[in-house]
Amino acid sequence: MTHLPFIAASYALGVLVPVGFGIAAFLRMGRARRRLAAIDPRAQRGGLA
């Protein structure tokens, strides 16, 4: 029995999990910016970027 499938799976998880976390953080940041723009009057003047 070869260990290649387990090794390949561990490398795949080692790449996919951080990429997934990065995508989730990017999406959360976009939602947070939109929520802030909705409640902060300074965002309407262009004071925040």
Summary of the structure (lengths in Angstrom):
residues: 49
radius of gyration: 19.8
end to end distance: 56.4
largest distance: 65.4
contacts: 86
relative contact order: 0.08
helix: 82%
strand: 0%
